[in-house]
């Protein structure tokens, strides 16, 4: 049967490519990867034409190899493209299968265009988006098994490899010396598979790279998934064996549960090459000169009432936790801690009295003008200085900005929404303090309506809107509503009002002869920056935010207790309480700086936009300003779902 399949594959290939293939006799010790590189094809192609082989080749085996060149004869190609959508309201007893059959779709197609179905069951009253397709005929030249592909924003090697059904090493084999630093718009070689066969990275799943000699049995022990469970998620595996480098779709969070890294991020702990002792300075505004250590009562009161002191202590506790974790990796660090006293004069005194040229990196100071003074003084020795909690005024050559800019967060949220190809309305609600942000969003969505908070009789802003300000702007169907404010009362007012319009509303008829009208809306509330306390206040209902699927862009993501159990338990054991976001910030930032130093000669060499790291709550991917320093352009898109905050994987 296998021989017949080989002959059939050969005949099909011969028919299509008119002798556009060759054969290869396997030599002792040769691998599929080596043969693929020789003929400038991919292992994917060879497996496709030779389905009975496995990764261990036997000498003298005859393989069919496609030739790597173009055909000049144009052929008619039929392509289906989406030509709009219709909507289907789910009735009682309807199933995904019956609805898919009704519209000539597959169940997978239904889920693809209604992504919530990947994680939720179909319910009566659900409104499904049904794509309409049209067939377009074009003249095209058939190409061989390799084609050119233009890298999309934020795509790394593993995403492209998964998309085309190959491993990262296979992708690298197709592109010698081209993948060291992928750039948006860069052309690379990929397998020439049909667009309908390109796989999609789905937010509801994680992805795992198969290691050498790993089979289904080892994965069951490692991930708790049996062979059938893995094949259901990765149907292309049916009838084949696992191969090193394969990227598998697996249930969400399963990698975290088993202590495994996610291919979205660079695991610097696996890339340690520089074991030389690191020297680091940390500049923190403890203001110990203001503390009366003779009275424990006064010290406790100061710690309770002084927010800057609280932040300083929490951040430093995270630094200590990181140093302990790095010690377990075999890294030694000599750390000097300086109390800046939150004074500019003290910054100058510390740097002028100490030799800062000996440090591999400096973290801090915290306060913006203090950091500016330190960065200016350290420029002369080109000492890397990392801003932990603020955006620097000037991005000098030696400065590392760890918090993404407001502009970046706005663009990230805007680009996320632009990926939604369905029909939707757009409204931007803001207070006067965020008028510039509102105008920036409006410039990206020409159809957007802008609403600003009302003013009182004296012309002062009152931070509220009324029902009539927005009702006519919310049509039936989907609407995105940006809310840009740092005022808790305004958040409460708008979210409560929007929740009242969300879902099914009955509009009473104006006369007895007319029937009441049923209007169904899906309102998604978003913001470009939720990093103020406005959304966490007691007057803001998490129920409203969940119902509105509240989305936001942020430089950090609240830790998941289950995924971060080891860190949280160790912190609680040592410090007697749960870590604050500043403690976790201290831990994440220290881990990143020192692991980067351990993975390269210095911090500058360990910093490029191909390296994206993630720790407990923060992630880092640095780009360099043309005539300046480094800025972090890694951020999260998160949303409220069932009273929880979850990350949207991109």
TITOR-905361 format. One record per residue (C-alpha): residue number from 1; x, y, z. Coordinates in nm, 4 decimals. Each point is the difference from the previous one (the first is absolute). Layout:
N
    n      east     north        up
  NUM         X         Y         Z
...
***
This chain:
650
    n      east     north        up
    1    0.0000    0.0000    0.0000
    2    0.2836    0.2378    0.0897
    3    0.1727   -0.0755   -0.3319
    4   -0.3222    0.0784   -0.1861
    5   -0.0218    0.3272    0.1902
    6    0.3555    0.0866   -0.1012
    7   -0.0776   -0.0765   -0.3657
    8   -0.3204    0.2055    0.0180
    9    0.1866    0.2936    0.1555
   10    0.2635   -0.0283   -0.2712
   11   -0.2595   -0.0012   -0.2792
   12   -0.1832    0.3001    0.1437
   13    0.3209    0.1942    0.0419
   14    0.1145   -0.1005   -0.3496
   15   -0.3314    0.1068   -0.1483
   16    0.0061    0.3405    0.1661
   17    0.3627    0.0916   -0.0394
   18    0.0717   -0.1727   -0.3355
   19    0.3090   -0.1875    0.1155
   20    0.0799    0.2810    0.2461
   21    0.1534   -0.2391    0.2518
   22    0.3045   -0.2173    0.0552
   23    0.0923   -0.3030    0.2077
   24    0.2616   -0.0453    0.2677
   25    0.1581   -0.3169    0.1378
   26    0.0619    0.0283    0.3721
   27    0.3608   -0.0386    0.1148
   28    0.1089   -0.1390    0.3364
   29   -0.0516    0.2554    0.2772
   30   -0.1980    0.2501   -0.2086
   31   -0.2983    0.1753    0.1567
   32   -0.3134    0.1463   -0.1530
   33    0.1148    0.3471    0.1057
   34    0.3363   -0.0346   -0.1790
   35   -0.1649   -0.1286   -0.3190
   36   -0.2560    0.2814    0.0080
   37    0.2756    0.2627    0.0278
   38    0.1882   -0.1600   -0.2934
   39   -0.2983    0.0331   -0.2322
   40   -0.1268    0.3309    0.1503
   41   -0.3350   -0.1466    0.0993
   42   -0.1466   -0.0666    0.3443
   43   -0.0236   -0.3241    0.1960
   44   -0.3753    0.0679   -0.0106
   45    0.0099   -0.0488   -0.3816
   46    0.1998   -0.3210    0.0192
   47   -0.2325   -0.1542    0.2601
   48   -0.2998    0.1003   -0.2124
   49    0.1329   -0.1857   -0.3076
   50    0.1406   -0.2921    0.1978
   51   -0.2643   -0.0750    0.2660
   52    0.1392   -0.3383    0.1069
   53    0.3373    0.1246    0.1252
   54    0.0829    0.1046    0.3526
   55    0.2748    0.2180    0.1450
   56    0.2528   -0.2906    0.0026
   57    0.0862   -0.0557   -0.3659
   58    0.1302   -0.3315   -0.1272
   59    0.2917    0.0075   -0.2466
   60   -0.0917   -0.0482   -0.3695
   61   -0.3615    0.1134    0.0582
   62   -0.1280    0.1768   -0.3123
   63   -0.1602    0.3373    0.0736
   64   -0.2077    0.2229   -0.2306
   65    0.1303    0.3573    0.0180
   66   -0.1798    0.3013   -0.1539
   67    0.2213    0.2292   -0.2052
   68    0.0412    0.3517    0.1329
   69   -0.0928    0.2238   -0.2969
   70   -0.3029    0.1739   -0.1555
   71   -0.2200   -0.1157   -0.2889
   72   -0.0577    0.2572   -0.2721
   73   -0.3425   -0.1242   -0.1139
   74   -0.2868    0.2093    0.1408
   75   -0.2958   -0.1988    0.1296
   76   -0.3476    0.0964    0.1143
   77   -0.0267    0.0005    0.3776
   78   -0.3281    0.0173    0.1893
   79    0.0093    0.1736    0.3371
   80   -0.2745    0.0571    0.2514
   81   -0.0097    0.3283    0.1875
   82   -0.2331    0.1315    0.2682
   83   -0.2654    0.2372   -0.1320
   84   -0.1634    0.1170    0.3212
   85   -0.1897   -0.1778    0.2774
   86   -0.3520   -0.0921    0.0972
   87   -0.1174   -0.0774    0.3519
   88   -0.1780   -0.3069    0.1328
   89   -0.1884    0.0007    0.3301
   90    0.0263   -0.3421    0.1624
   91   -0.3310   -0.1784    0.0590
   92   -0.0821   -0.2708    0.2506
   93    0.1491   -0.3434   -0.0832
   94    0.2301    0.1423   -0.2691
   95    0.3587   -0.1278    0.0083
   96    0.3254    0.1199   -0.1534
   97   -0.0224   -0.2886   -0.2467
   98   -0.3548    0.0791   -0.1123
   99    0.0746    0.3725   -0.0392
  100    0.3231   -0.0688   -0.1906
  101   -0.1840   -0.2413   -0.2304
  102   -0.2761    0.2560   -0.0608
  103    0.2505    0.2568   -0.1305
  104    0.2353   -0.2419   -0.1743
  105    0.2812    0.0550    0.2497
  106    0.2071   -0.2217    0.2233
  107   -0.0252    0.0132    0.3790
  108    0.3595    0.1297    0.0008
  109   -0.1067    0.2876   -0.2264
  110   -0.2777    0.0933    0.2438
  111    0.2489    0.0087    0.2857
  112    0.2546    0.1935   -0.2043
  113   -0.2441    0.2862   -0.0594
  114   -0.1543   -0.0220    0.3491
  115    0.3090   -0.0565    0.2126
  116   -0.1832   -0.0110    0.3329
  117   -0.1292   -0.3450   -0.1062
  118    0.3482   -0.1418    0.0567
  119   -0.0494    0.0395    0.3736
  120   -0.3779    0.0269    0.0472
  121   -0.2978   -0.2168   -0.0855
  122   -0.2652    0.1022   -0.2531
  123   -0.3046    0.1525    0.1660
  124   -0.3482    0.0911   -0.1125
  125   -0.0107    0.3653   -0.0995
  126    0.3682    0.0168   -0.0989
  127    0.0548    0.2161   -0.3056
  128    0.2470   -0.1690   -0.2363
  129    0.1977    0.1740   -0.2712
  130   -0.0330   -0.1955   -0.3292
  131    0.2499    0.0863   -0.2773
  132   -0.1177    0.0351   -0.3614
  133    0.2496   -0.1132   -0.2620
  134    0.0427    0.0907   -0.3656
  135    0.2186   -0.1864   -0.2482
  136    0.2577    0.2030   -0.1911
  137    0.1848   -0.1382   -0.3036
  138    0.3495    0.1264   -0.0700
  139    0.2905   -0.0951   -0.2256
  140    0.3026   -0.1001    0.2008
  141    0.3287   -0.1801   -0.0393
  142    0.0391   -0.3194    0.1977
  143    0.2995    0.0130    0.2254
  144    0.1971   -0.2781    0.1552
  145   -0.0149   -0.0917    0.3636
  146    0.1730    0.3200    0.1159
  147   -0.1481    0.3476   -0.0204
  148    0.0809    0.3474    0.1257
  149   -0.1717    0.1219    0.3158
  150   -0.0073    0.3504    0.1468
  151    0.0463    0.0100    0.3776
  152   -0.2973    0.1559    0.1836
  153    0.0236    0.2247    0.3095
  154    0.1077   -0.1831    0.3189
  155    0.0589   -0.3300   -0.1842
  156    0.2918   -0.2015    0.1283
  157    0.1544   -0.3183   -0.1381
  158   -0.2216   -0.2408    0.1938
  159   -0.3232    0.1710   -0.1113
  160    0.0980   -0.0174   -0.3665
  161    0.1181   -0.3608    0.0381
  162   -0.3304   -0.1028    0.1592
  163   -0.1983    0.1891   -0.2635
  164    0.1611   -0.2081   -0.2778
  165    0.0167   -0.3329    0.1819
  166    0.3766   -0.0259    0.0416
  167    0.2500    0.0279    0.2848
  168    0.2106    0.3045    0.0788
  169    0.3171   -0.1842   -0.1083
  170   -0.1657   -0.0865   -0.3326
  171   -0.0929    0.3650   -0.0482
  172    0.3594    0.0984    0.0782
  173    0.1217   -0.2574   -0.2527
  174   -0.2082    0.1684   -0.2692
  175    0.1421    0.3400    0.0894
  176    0.3730   -0.0250    0.0737
  177    0.1264    0.3142    0.1790
  178   -0.3367    0.1806   -0.0418
  179   -0.1764   -0.0674    0.3300
  180    0.2422    0.1422    0.2561
  181   -0.2214    0.3071    0.0389
  182   -0.3353   -0.0116   -0.1781
  183   -0.1338    0.3345   -0.1180
  184   -0.3576    0.0919   -0.0948
  185   -0.0314   -0.0197   -0.3795
  186    0.3100   -0.2189   -0.0395
  187   -0.0350   -0.2670   -0.2721
  188    0.0867   -0.3550    0.0984
  189   -0.0467   -0.3485   -0.1471
  190   -0.2883   -0.2145    0.1263
  191   -0.1749   -0.3204   -0.1181
  192   -0.2399    0.0677   -0.2854
  193   -0.3197   -0.1277    0.1556
  194   -0.3457    0.1301   -0.0790
  195   -0.1229    0.2999    0.1969
  196   -0.2838   -0.2152    0.1354
  197    0.2594   -0.2365    0.1502
  198    0.1908    0.2700    0.1865
  199   -0.0552   -0.0471    0.3701
  200   -0.1185    0.2765    0.2337
  201    0.1414    0.0789    0.3431
  202   -0.3019   -0.0173    0.2314
  203   -0.0219    0.2004    0.3234
  204   -0.1697   -0.2846    0.1847
  205    0.2977   -0.2354   -0.0286
  206    0.3690   -0.0264    0.0809
  207    0.2650   -0.1484   -0.2293
  208    0.2698   -0.2555    0.0764
  209    0.3138   -0.0883   -0.1994
  210    0.0788   -0.3736   -0.0141
  211    0.3470   -0.0868    0.1283
  212    0.2407   -0.2647   -0.1319
  213   -0.1165   -0.3599    0.0575
  214   -0.3366    0.1118    0.1385
  215   -0.2925   -0.2224   -0.0894
  216   -0.3628   -0.0085    0.1050
  217    0.0842   -0.2012    0.3126
  218    0.2501    0.2592    0.1249
  219   -0.2432    0.2818   -0.0697
  220   -0.2672   -0.1783    0.2022
  221    0.2358   -0.0063    0.2983
  222    0.1170    0.3558   -0.0615
  223   -0.3289    0.1727   -0.0841
  224   -0.2639   -0.2422    0.1225
  225   -0.1434   -0.0328   -0.3535
  226   -0.0443   -0.3366   -0.1685
  227    0.0510   -0.0624   -0.3727
  228   -0.3679    0.0413   -0.0901
  229   -0.0251    0.3327    0.1848
  230    0.3063    0.1324   -0.1837
  231   -0.1293   -0.1163   -0.3410
  232   -0.3408    0.1627    0.0575
  233    0.1794    0.3340    0.0406
  234    0.2506   -0.0757   -0.2777
  235   -0.1863   -0.2104   -0.2614
  236    0.2930    0.0157   -0.2427
  237    0.1741   -0.2502    0.2308
  238   -0.2468   -0.2763   -0.0828
  239    0.1916   -0.2947   -0.1451
  240    0.3421    0.1618    0.0553
  241    0.2655    0.0084    0.2690
  242    0.1193    0.2909    0.2085
  243    0.3172    0.1639   -0.1311
  244    0.2484    0.2231    0.1773
  245   -0.0877    0.3666   -0.0419
  246   -0.3709   -0.0528   -0.0720
  247   -0.2172    0.2706    0.1557
  248   -0.3132   -0.1400    0.1629
  249   -0.3161    0.1773    0.1101
  250   -0.0749   -0.0890    0.3642
  251   -0.2615    0.1107    0.2561
  252    0.0411    0.3466    0.1400
  253    0.2201    0.0371    0.3118
  254    0.1126   -0.3644   -0.0089
  255    0.3596    0.1091   -0.0644
  256   -0.0016    0.2263    0.3037
  257   -0.1492   -0.2759    0.2154
  258    0.2854   -0.2312   -0.0934
  259    0.2740    0.2633    0.0254
  260    0.0657    0.0187   -0.3745
  261    0.0743    0.3148   -0.2004
  262   -0.2282    0.1402   -0.2680
  263    0.1542    0.0443   -0.3492
  264   -0.1328    0.3571   -0.0059
  265    0.2921    0.0957    0.2209
  266    0.3769   -0.0433    0.0133
  267    0.1079   -0.2158    0.2953
  268    0.3244    0.1773    0.0921
  269    0.0635   -0.2506    0.2790
  270    0.0706   -0.2537   -0.2783
  271    0.2455    0.2346   -0.1748
  272    0.2487    0.0770    0.2779
  273    0.3525    0.0346   -0.1442
  274    0.1575    0.2682    0.2194
  275    0.0564   -0.1356    0.3528
  276    0.2278    0.2856    0.1037
  277   -0.1110    0.1700    0.3244
  278   -0.2287    0.2958   -0.0755
  279    0.0208    0.3367    0.1740
  280   -0.3278    0.1870    0.0388
  281   -0.1151    0.3114    0.1849
  282   -0.3571    0.0580    0.1170
  283   -0.1029    0.3580    0.0844
  284   -0.3091    0.0094    0.2236
  285   -0.1615    0.2948    0.1884
  286   -0.0211   -0.1622    0.3439
  287    0.0520    0.3428    0.1669
  288    0.1548   -0.1679    0.3028
  289    0.1170    0.3428    0.1199
  290   -0.3645    0.0756    0.0887
  291   -0.0632   -0.3152    0.2032
  292    0.0358   -0.0037    0.3786
  293    0.1341   -0.3500    0.0643
  294   -0.0111    0.0527    0.3771
  295   -0.3785   -0.0400   -0.0027
  296   -0.1502   -0.3134   -0.1516
  297   -0.3452    0.1579    0.0268
  298    0.1057    0.3022   -0.2077
  299    0.1733   -0.2219   -0.2580
  300   -0.3163   -0.2087   -0.0433
  301   -0.2107    0.3146   -0.0356
  302    0.2358    0.1427   -0.2621
  303   -0.0071   -0.3214   -0.2004
  304   -0.3810   -0.0015    0.0120
  305   -0.0394    0.3639   -0.1059
  306    0.2913    0.0599   -0.2372
  307   -0.0954   -0.1318   -0.3451
  308    0.3462    0.0556   -0.1508
  309    0.1592   -0.1928    0.2859
  310   -0.2519   -0.2830   -0.0517
  311    0.0822   -0.0163   -0.3720
  312    0.3743    0.0055    0.0762
  313   -0.0183   -0.2852    0.2520
  314   -0.2217   -0.2127   -0.2245
  315    0.2196    0.0558   -0.3049
  316    0.3143   -0.0882    0.1949
  317   -0.1607   -0.3210    0.1321
  318   -0.0566   -0.1019   -0.3640
  319    0.3647    0.0754   -0.0830
  320    0.1119   -0.2317    0.2827
  321   -0.2330   -0.2764   -0.1191
  322    0.1491    0.0280   -0.3506
  323    0.3576   -0.0175    0.1275
  324   -0.0862   -0.3184    0.1872
  325   -0.1577   -0.1546   -0.3126
  326    0.3037    0.0920   -0.2123
  327    0.2347   -0.1509    0.2570
  328   -0.1786   -0.3320   -0.0552
  329    0.0833    0.0315   -0.3710
  330    0.3698    0.0291    0.0853
  331    0.0229    0.3780   -0.0471
  332    0.1779    0.2216    0.2519
  333   -0.0751    0.3694    0.0298
  334    0.1664    0.2708    0.2072
  335   -0.2744    0.2532    0.0725
  336    0.0431    0.3407    0.1626
  337   -0.3144    0.1740    0.1276
  338   -0.0036    0.3801    0.0274
  339   -0.2633    0.2041    0.1848
  340   -0.0666    0.3019   -0.2230
  341   -0.2105    0.1694    0.2705
  342   -0.2160    0.1220   -0.2944
  343    0.2389    0.2967   -0.0307
  344    0.1795    0.1282   -0.3114
  345    0.3005    0.1069    0.2045
  346    0.0293   -0.3495    0.1471
  347    0.0049   -0.1522   -0.3511
  348    0.2970    0.2180   -0.0955
  349    0.1766   -0.0772    0.3283
  350   -0.0402   -0.3791   -0.0391
  351    0.1262   -0.0103   -0.3593
  352    0.2891    0.2430    0.0544
  353    0.1235   -0.1845    0.3113
  354   -0.0132   -0.3501   -0.1523
  355    0.1481   -0.1629   -0.3089
  356   -0.3137   -0.0816   -0.2031
  357    0.2044   -0.1050   -0.3055
  358    0.0477   -0.3385    0.1711
  359   -0.3716   -0.0817   -0.0207
  360   -0.1471   -0.2143   -0.2786
  361   -0.3366    0.1694    0.0584
  362   -0.1777    0.2443    0.2296
  363   -0.3682   -0.0385    0.0929
  364   -0.1685    0.3231    0.1101
  365   -0.0454    0.2670    0.1270
  366   -0.3802   -0.0176    0.0236
  367   -0.0976    0.3685   -0.0239
  368    0.0064    0.1587   -0.3453
  369    0.2261    0.3005    0.0651
  370    0.2334   -0.2125    0.2153
  371    0.0327   -0.2509   -0.2814
  372    0.0720    0.2828   -0.2472
  373    0.2867    0.1247    0.2191
  374    0.1503   -0.3496    0.0383
  375   -0.0310   -0.0822   -0.3715
  376    0.1720    0.3271   -0.0930
  377    0.2918   -0.0654    0.2383
  378    0.0436   -0.3626   -0.1137
  379    0.0031    0.0877   -0.3712
  380    0.3709    0.0815    0.0158
  381    0.0901   -0.3626    0.0825
  382   -0.2806   -0.1496   -0.2112
  383   -0.1352   -0.1888    0.3028
  384   -0.3382   -0.1644   -0.0775
  385   -0.2697    0.1505    0.2246
  386   -0.3483   -0.1514    0.0238
  387   -0.3106    0.2054    0.0853
  388   -0.2215   -0.2340    0.2061
  389   -0.3204    0.1971    0.0656
  390   -0.0110    0.3121   -0.2184
  391    0.0456    0.1003   -0.3624
  392    0.3305    0.1945   -0.0289
  393   -0.0074    0.3617   -0.1158
  394    0.2928   -0.0635   -0.2354
  395    0.0926   -0.3316   -0.1588
  396    0.3791    0.0310    0.0062
  397    0.2194   -0.2686   -0.1618
  398    0.0484   -0.1721    0.3377
  399   -0.3667    0.0111    0.1105
  400   -0.2419   -0.2962    0.0083
  401   -0.3678    0.1007    0.0151
  402   -0.1857   -0.2995    0.1437
  403   -0.3554    0.1400   -0.0082
  404   -0.1532    0.0275   -0.3502
  405   -0.1081    0.3486   -0.1050
  406   -0.3650    0.1081    0.0017
  407    0.0185    0.0311   -0.3799
  408    0.1096   -0.3622   -0.0280
  409   -0.2876   -0.1176    0.2221
  410   -0.2526    0.1976   -0.2057
  411    0.1363   -0.1470   -0.3240
  412   -0.0029   -0.3516    0.1431
  413   -0.3666    0.0292    0.0960
  414   -0.0899    0.1626   -0.3331
  415    0.1804   -0.2691   -0.2004
  416   -0.1710   -0.2719    0.2041
  417   -0.3437    0.1374   -0.0890
  418    0.0967    0.0451   -0.3654
  419    0.0571   -0.3755   -0.0200
  420   -0.3763   -0.0437    0.0505
  421   -0.1381   -0.0292   -0.3540
  422   -0.3664   -0.0024    0.1079
  423   -0.2267    0.3049   -0.0187
  424    0.0031    0.2222    0.3077
  425   -0.0679    0.3550    0.1181
  426    0.2631    0.2037    0.1857
  427   -0.0408    0.2566    0.2802
  428    0.2727    0.1795    0.1974
  429   -0.0983    0.1359    0.3425
  430    0.2530    0.2146    0.1844
  431    0.0449    0.2795    0.2509
  432    0.1731    0.3264   -0.0908
  433    0.3303   -0.1252    0.1381
  434   -0.0004   -0.2774   -0.2599
  435   -0.1236    0.2047   -0.2959
  436    0.3306   -0.0516   -0.1840
  437   -0.0316   -0.3776    0.0436
  438   -0.3583    0.0132   -0.1276
  439    0.1115    0.1949   -0.3084
  440    0.2816   -0.2496   -0.0615
  441   -0.2454   -0.2919    0.0060
  442   -0.2432    0.1920   -0.2204
  443    0.2787    0.0450   -0.2581
  444    0.0267   -0.3797   -0.0224
  445   -0.3754   -0.0633   -0.0292
  446   -0.1582    0.2568   -0.2292
  447   -0.3509   -0.1326    0.0791
  448    0.0440    0.0512    0.3753
  449   -0.2298    0.2336    0.1946
  450    0.1571    0.2026    0.2830
  451   -0.1741    0.0770    0.3304
  452    0.1498    0.2087    0.2815
  453   -0.1111    0.0180    0.3624
  454   -0.2589    0.2621    0.0868
  455    0.0783    0.3232    0.1846
  456   -0.1841    0.1707    0.2836
  457   -0.1513    0.3489   -0.0042
  458    0.3399    0.1517    0.0797
  459    0.1557   -0.1709   -0.3000
  460    0.1980   -0.2476    0.2102
  461    0.0225   -0.3617   -0.1022
  462   -0.2471   -0.2259    0.1849
  463    0.1199   -0.3408   -0.1241
  464   -0.3288   -0.1476   -0.1167
  465   -0.2109   -0.0434   -0.3125
  466   -0.3746   -0.0487   -0.0409
  467   -0.1987   -0.2723   -0.1726
  468   -0.0999    0.2324   -0.2848
  469    0.3672    0.0791   -0.0711
  470    0.0647   -0.3536   -0.1178
  471   -0.3197   -0.1946   -0.0734
  472   -0.0353    0.1112   -0.3639
  473    0.3661   -0.0850   -0.0659
  474   -0.0394   -0.3647    0.1059
  475   -0.1566   -0.1905   -0.2923
  476   -0.1123   -0.3609    0.0051
  477    0.2929   -0.2406   -0.0230
  478    0.3572    0.0496    0.1138
  479    0.1487    0.3247    0.1330
  480    0.3441    0.0750    0.1401
  481    0.0012    0.2790    0.2588
  482    0.3321    0.1544    0.1058
  483   -0.0016    0.1554    0.3471
  484    0.2971    0.2282    0.0700
  485    0.0103    0.1359    0.3552
  486    0.1703   -0.0361    0.3372
  487   -0.3119    0.0998    0.1945
  488   -0.1673   -0.2843    0.1922
  489   -0.3412    0.1652    0.0015
  490    0.0075    0.0435   -0.3784
  491    0.0936   -0.3676   -0.0455
  492   -0.2889   -0.1021    0.2253
  493   -0.2466    0.2283   -0.1825
  494    0.0955   -0.1146   -0.3512
  495    0.0389   -0.3737    0.0695
  496   -0.3346   -0.0156    0.1822
  497   -0.1767    0.1862   -0.2792
  498    0.1544   -0.2114   -0.2767
  499   -0.0923   -0.3195    0.1823
  500   -0.3616    0.1175   -0.0007
  501    0.0075    0.0221   -0.3803
  502    0.1870   -0.3301   -0.0428
  503   -0.1837   -0.3166   -0.1081
  504   -0.3698   -0.0067   -0.0916
  505   -0.2015    0.3182    0.0623
  506   -0.3735    0.0503   -0.0599
  507   -0.0955    0.3349   -0.1529
  508   -0.3638    0.0796    0.0749
  509   -0.2199    0.0797   -0.2983
  510   -0.1235    0.3585   -0.0293
  511   -0.3594   -0.1109   -0.0732
  512   -0.2215   -0.3014    0.0622
  513   -0.0014   -0.0829   -0.3732
  514    0.3764   -0.0531   -0.0007
  515    0.1903   -0.2864    0.1601
  516    0.2753    0.0342    0.2542
  517    0.3448   -0.0168   -0.1622
  518    0.2699   -0.2384    0.1186
  519    0.3553    0.1364   -0.0346
  520    0.2992   -0.2225    0.0663
  521    0.3381    0.1618    0.0575
  522    0.3473   -0.1337    0.0737
  523    0.1998    0.2770    0.1689
  524    0.3716   -0.0487    0.0611
  525    0.1572    0.2640    0.2225
  526    0.3727    0.0628   -0.0483
  527    0.2686    0.2410    0.1165
  528    0.3497    0.0694   -0.1225
  529    0.1432    0.0146    0.3518
  530   -0.1494   -0.1456    0.3180
  531    0.3074    0.0608    0.2158
  532   -0.1763    0.2539    0.2229
  533   -0.2062   -0.1038    0.3054
  534   -0.3236    0.1265   -0.1560
  535   -0.1121   -0.3455   -0.1157
  536    0.0743   -0.1674    0.3352
  537   -0.2043    0.2306    0.2261
  538   -0.2841   -0.1192    0.2169
  539   -0.2544    0.1928   -0.2089
  540    0.0868   -0.1914   -0.3172
  541   -0.1885   -0.3269   -0.0514
  542    0.2073   -0.2950   -0.1199
  543   -0.3303   -0.1527   -0.1073
  544   -0.0506    0.2904   -0.2418
  545    0.3571   -0.0276   -0.1269
  546   -0.0403   -0.3752   -0.0601
  547   -0.3311    0.0435   -0.1818
  548    0.1654    0.2608   -0.2218
  549    0.2978   -0.2318   -0.0696
  550    0.2189    0.2900    0.1126
  551    0.3289   -0.0036   -0.1990
  552    0.3100    0.2030    0.0805
  553    0.3672    0.0352   -0.0874
  554    0.2486   -0.0137    0.2862
  555    0.3723   -0.0405    0.0626
  556   -0.0717   -0.2610    0.2686
  557   -0.2447   -0.2867    0.0485
  558   -0.1302   -0.0996    0.3435
  559    0.1582   -0.3313    0.0945
  560   -0.1962   -0.3237   -0.0065
  561    0.0378   -0.1676    0.3396
  562   -0.0006   -0.3505   -0.1472
  563    0.2725    0.0814   -0.2538
  564    0.2150    0.1952    0.2488
  565   -0.0534   -0.2212    0.3039
  566    0.3699   -0.0675    0.0689
  567    0.0968    0.3674   -0.0001
  568   -0.3031    0.1112    0.2025
  569    0.0431   -0.2755    0.2598
  570    0.3707    0.0800    0.0440
  571   -0.0740    0.3711    0.0313
  572   -0.2757   -0.0599    0.2567
  573    0.2282   -0.2319    0.1982
  574    0.2797    0.2591    0.0156
  575   -0.1972    0.3254    0.0355
  576   -0.3250   -0.1171    0.1573
  577   -0.2347    0.1347   -0.2666
  578   -0.0877   -0.0066   -0.3698
  579    0.2270    0.1956   -0.2376
  580   -0.1197    0.3404   -0.1215
  581    0.0384    0.1063   -0.3626
  582    0.3124    0.1962    0.1027
  583    0.1574   -0.3088    0.1576
  584   -0.0699   -0.1946   -0.3179
  585    0.1304    0.2904   -0.2094
  586    0.3269   -0.0103    0.1982
  587    0.0247   -0.3750   -0.0533
  588   -0.0845    0.0017   -0.3715
  589    0.2268    0.2922   -0.0869
  590    0.2987   -0.1341    0.1942
  591   -0.0421   -0.3452   -0.1533
  592   -0.0136    0.1473   -0.3492
  593    0.3002    0.2314    0.0363
  594    0.2267   -0.2636    0.1545
  595   -0.1081   -0.2824   -0.2338
  596    0.0660    0.2271   -0.2972
  597    0.3452    0.0745    0.1415
  598    0.0588   -0.3746    0.0375
  599   -0.1038   -0.0687   -0.3599
  600    0.2392    0.2469   -0.1661
  601    0.3136    0.2083    0.0480
  602   -0.1917    0.2999    0.1337
  603   -0.3523    0.1378    0.0280
  604    0.0191    0.1806   -0.3343
  605    0.0863   -0.3199   -0.1891
  606   -0.2798   -0.1881    0.1804
  607   -0.2632    0.2440   -0.1175
  608   -0.1768   -0.0229   -0.3352
  609   -0.3610   -0.0289   -0.1111
  610    0.0386   -0.3721   -0.0738
  611    0.0318   -0.0698    0.3742
  612   -0.3316    0.0163    0.1858
  613   -0.0049   -0.1186    0.3592
  614   -0.2785   -0.0527    0.2505
  615    0.0028   -0.0588    0.3733
  616   -0.2711    0.0169    0.2689
  617   -0.1896    0.3128   -0.1107
  618    0.2241    0.1837   -0.2449
  619    0.1537   -0.0577   -0.3406
  620    0.2815    0.1762   -0.1795
  621    0.0980    0.0453   -0.3638
  622    0.2297    0.2912   -0.0684
  623    0.0406    0.2039   -0.3163
  624    0.2677    0.2654   -0.0448
  625   -0.0715    0.3602   -0.0838
  626    0.2042    0.1072   -0.3032
  627    0.1925    0.2653    0.1919
  628   -0.0704   -0.1029    0.3552
  629   -0.0564   -0.2835    0.2433
  630   -0.2302   -0.2974    0.0339
  631   -0.3752   -0.0139    0.0559
  632   -0.2264   -0.2907    0.0904
  633   -0.2703   -0.0648   -0.2588
  634   -0.1483   -0.3131    0.1546
  635   -0.3437    0.0292    0.1570
  636   -0.3068   -0.2100    0.0707
  637   -0.3555    0.0058   -0.1282
  638   -0.2239   -0.1226    0.2816
  639   -0.3733   -0.0310    0.0488
  640   -0.2546   -0.0628    0.2738
  641   -0.1737   -0.3342   -0.0420
  642   -0.2291   -0.1665    0.2555
  643    0.1254    0.2398    0.2718
  644    0.3619   -0.0982   -0.0765
  645    0.2708    0.1817   -0.1939
  646    0.1523   -0.2099   -0.2778
  647    0.2731    0.0689   -0.2534
  648   -0.0850    0.0172   -0.3688
  649    0.2764   -0.1920   -0.1778
  650    0.1118    0.1636   -0.3235
***
